[in-house]
């Protein structure tokens, strides 16, 4: 067998290897002196990570944090280096970037050839700092003697007012709104019943099936995108009184009651359109994937960035007998100008064996949402966007009166490292289910305060 020639293969950049060795050295030394190092990747400028001080008495994380920039060299001699000291000068742009943070920033200088590691605090120029640093080898070693000093610099990341400058690296964002292509015509008719439950019962007694994609509006009327003069609806509308009108008569109405009825019609039509695949939980206002046949269910789709992906949308929780986790979303409808949009807010449902709500559902939902990072939320939104727009990779989109456009992608010139805002309390939570493989960056639907994904747009309409 001829030996393989690797000379023409892809090269691993030497600088990347040196940088990774510097990070590994930082992690090891930080643990030795009582800190946890959390790396922020990918990043080209900014800071390389954050160190959290660990209480030596209890072994518990404290949330007290400093930002860390690592500079690693293989064997370079520092400027003006002697046995006692040397100088190191930061680039002007780097120094300005570090100085604008009110989270303390420290610099680690690592030389691999002699396994030395020194540290210096980055001091704001307004407080007398300078981008040319003087390092005393005996005093500024990144060792146990430095641990207390660094711990005194650290601040609680969760306190109000802590500012972390955004990393000057672009990121993609997708608005969690899907534009709805409405049918041009809608049916309206006088109704013979007052309550919706009575309407369902009358259709069932007629024996021609049941349709739930309707809404009651003022004037004892009923509206639907489905013909009201035939099939099950003939049991609940006045004979010969149904008529077809322009959808804009209701979609663009300024009457609050009629607009509320139209929103209800959109929700019930969405529910009917995906019946058999999704179920509606009235108490949680959530549509969720059903547990077909009592087994785990996976959904194959394309992510927001176009990659093929498979996601568990119904899964048994191994740690809890007869507990099943369902991926779902809260559908909210908004009007912006003359157009209607569906806001997709990922959510969960937990059941006993795929049907009855689980008694610990609220607890599991709370824990799951607190563990959800932007990457996880954007991955779920990507799955729902594909499901609603394109359907399954193999079966295509389902049939129904509502059609949805693809989500809008926005480009940002900055990105905030997500791990920065994960609190110690969140890190201590146990995941109630196995971790899922979520969409890789740059998927970027960000969670707003309170867990809501709704982007701050000036939208008309009510939920």
Buried (B, 14 or more C-beta within 10 A) or exposed (E): EEEEEEEEEEEEEEEEEBBEBBBEBBBEBBEEBBBBBBBBEEBEEBBBBBBBBBEEEEEEBBBBBBBBBBBBBBEEEBEEBEEEBBEBEBEEEBBEBBBEBEBBBBBBBBBBEEEBBBBBBBBBEEEEBEBEBEBEBEEBBBEEEBBEEBBEBBBEBBEEEBEBBEBBBEBBBBBBBBBBEBBEEBBBBBBBBEEBEEBBBBBEEBEBEBBBBBBBBEEEBBBBBBBBBEBBBBBBBBEEBBEBEEBEBBBBBEEEEBBBBBBBBBBBBBBBBBBEBBBBBEEBBBBBBBBEEEEBBEBBBBBBBEEEBEBBBBBBBEEBEEBBBBBBBBBBBBBBEEBBBBBBBBBBBBBBEBEEBBEBBEEBBBBBBEBBBBBBBBBBBBBBBBBBBBBBBEEEBBEBBBBBBBBBEEEBEEBBBBBBBBBBEBBEEEEBBEEBEBBEBBBBBBBEEEBEBBBEEEBEBEE
